[in-house]
Amino acid sequence: MSKPPPGLVAVDAGLVGKTLVEAVLARVQELEAPTPSPAAGEALDDPDLSLFAGDEGRLEMRLRRAGYLARVAEVALFDPAKRPVPWLTNMLAERLAEGADQASALTAACAALARAEPVGKPDPDDPAAATWRVPGPGGHVRHYVARRTIEEELQGRDRPLDGEPADLKIPWVYGFLVRACEDALAHEPPAAVRE
C-alpha cells in the first residue's frame, strides 16, 4: 500500500466496504418498513411482474421489499444518498410523457434497470450498473448487501431454489430502484406529475 498524502490515513478498502455493508444491514434490521407511496407500493407489489425465473413469487416479493428498505437505510446513514437523482427523474418523465401512469412508469423503468444490472459485483464504469449511478455508498456495497440478504432469505429452506441464486439480486435491485425513484420524484417531480 502506498503512503497516503499528509493529513490522510491509509485504509483497507475491503475493510471499509465490509464496514459499510454491516452498517446498512444493521440499519435495515432497526428500521420499521415505511409505507410506500401508492405508485411505489403498486410497483413493489405488481403480481404480473416476474424478475426471477421459476416459481419463487413470495421470495421475489420479500427481496423487492428488502431492496426498498436497504435504500431507506442508506438515505438515513449517508448524506450523499440524500442528493437528487436527475437521471432517474428524467427517465420517469419520459415514460410519463408517453402516457404511462406513475406506477407503470416506476415498474417499467425499475424493471429495465434491474434486469440490466450485473448479477455479479458491478464495475463502477459499467453503464448498466445503476447501483453505481445512484448517490450513496456505491455498487459494491449494494452488491454485498443484496448477497447477504439473499443468503439470509435462503437459509433454512426446505426445498431447493427454483432458479439461479445469483439472479435473486434482480428483484432486490428492483426494490432498491423503486425507492430511489420514489425519492427522486419527491425531490423534483417531472412536469407530467407536478401539481
N, C-alpha and C positions, 0 to 999 in steps of 0.2 A: 504494500500500500504506500503510495507516495505521501510525502509530508504535506499537510494542508497549509494554506496561506495563514499568515498571522491572524489571530483572533478567531479562527475556526477550529473545530475539533473534528478529527477523522472519526468516521463511524462505519460500522459494518452494515452495508446496505441490506443484507439478508436479515440481520437482527432488527433493523429499523422496520423493514417490511413485516416481519413476524409480529412485532410490537403493534403496528397499525392494524393488522388483521385481528389480533387479540382485542384491541380497543373497540373495533367495530362490532365484533361478535359479543363482547361483554355488554356494550350499549344496547344491542338488539335484545339481549336477554332481559335488560332492565326496563325497556320501553313497553308501554301498553300500545298495542296496534291502533293507530289512528283510523278514523273513519274516512275513507277516500271520498273525494268529490263524487257526485253522481256519475260523471263521464268516466273518471278513473275507476270507479267501482264496477261499472259496466265492462270496461276494458279488461280489468283483472279477472272478472268472473265470467267472461264470454265463453259459454259452453261449446260454441261452434268452432272455436279456435283450438287447434291442436299443434303444439310446438314440439312435442316429444312423441316419437313413433311408439306404437304399442298401446297396450291397454293400461295406462297409468294416469288416468284422469285426476284422481284425488291427489296423487303425488305431485303432478304438474301444478295443480291449484295451490298446494302448500308452498311449492317453490316460487310461484309467482308472488305470493304474499310475502315470502321471506326476502326476495329481492327488493320488493317495495319497501319493506321495513328496514332493510340494510341502507337504502338511500336516506330514509328518515334519520337513521342513526348517524350517517355521515354528515348530514347538514347540522345535526346537533353537536358534532365533535370538531368539525373543521371549518373554519371561516371561509376558505376558498370555495367550499361546496355550496355556500350560500349565494355565490355570484350567478347572475342570469346566464342562460344558455341560448344565445340568439339563434344558433343554427337549428336547435330543436323548435324554437318558436317559428322560425321560417318554414321548416318542414311541415309543421302543423298548419300554418297559414296557407300553404299551397294546397293541402288536402281539403281544407275548409273552403277555399276558393273554388275548388272543383265540385262543391256541393255536399261534401260529407258532413254529417253532424259531428259534434265534438268527440263522442265515444268512438265512433267509427274511425275518425281521424287518428285518435290515440292508438286504437287497436292496429290499424294498418301500418302506421309509422313505426310503432314499437316492435311489431312482429317482424317487419322487414329488417330493422336494425338488429334485433336479437338473432334472427336466422343468419345474418351476415357475420356476426361476431365470432371470432375463432373460439372453438371449444377448448383449445389448449391455451397456455399462457400467451396473451396477446403481445405483439410487438408494438412499442409506442409509436412507431412510424406507419403502422398498418392503418390505412384509411377506413377499413371495415371494422376496426376496433372502437366501437362507440364508447366503450368503458374508459378509453383514454381521452376521449373528447369532452366528457362531462367533468366540470371542475370538481376537485376533491382529491382523494389520496391516490388516484391513478388505477390503471387497468390491472396491474399485477396484484395490488391489494384486493381489488374486487374479484379477480380470478380466484385467489386463495380463500376469500370469504365465501364465495359460491361453492368451491370444492368442499370446504369444511361443512357448510350447511348441507350439501348433498350427502356427504359421508354420514352425518348425524341422522338424516332422513332415512338412509338405507340400513342403519344399524338395527338389528333385531328383526329384520323382515322374515316372514315365514314362507316366502316364495321367491323364486328368482325374479330379477328385474326383467321386464319385457322391453328390452332395448339396450342401447349402449349407455353406461353410466355417465360418460363424458358429455353426452348430448343433453343431460339434465341441466347443464349450465344454461341452455337456451331459455327455458321458462323462467329461470332465476333472473337472467339479464332482462327479459321482457318486463318482469315486475319492477326491476330497478329503473328501467327506462320509463315505465308508466309514471312512477313517482317523479322522475327528473322532468318529464313533460308537464306533469301537474304543477310542479314548482315553476317551470318556465312560463306557463300560462298565467300563474299568479303574479310573476314579476312583470311581464309585459305581454298581455294577451294580443293575439293577432287582430287586425282591424275587423275581421269577419266575426269575432266573438266579443268585441268591446261593446259596452252599453252606453 
